[in-house]
Amino acid sequence: MTTTQLGVLFVDDESLPWETVADGVQRKMMTYDANLMMVKVRFETGGIGAAHSHVHTQMSYVASGAFAITIADETRTVRQGDAYYIPPNVRHGAVCVEAGELVDLFTPMREDFV
């Protein structure tokens, strides 16, 4: 079960649980309100973020590791320090090349995550 972090001003990362969402993929809800959501996603090497689309605008920061990210028909490898942008309703997915973490931002917040 996801811990609700609605409007939390200061987030203590160590106190939040990881939620398993797929083999080799876990996520942690950091904080959110109706307009914006921040989520950490941890991948083991080979972990897959299955291709999907949603109505939300998404921006992601590569906190560590390396990922083959596909957005629409383009795939690129991104590494620590890189970022990417996903417009609403565009199909996208990820394959973890080297274990690491992504920090995802969504607007509006993902109601399906809470």
Secondary structure as UniProt FT lines:
FT   HELIX           13..15
FT   STRAND          19..22
FT   TURN            23..24
FT   STRAND          25..32
FT   STRAND          37..43
FT   TURN            45..46
FT   STRAND          48..52
FT   STRAND          57..71
FT   TURN            72..73
FT   STRAND          74..79
FT   TURN            80..81
FT   STRAND          83..86
FT   TURN            88..89
FT   STRAND          92..107
FT   HELIX           111..113
//
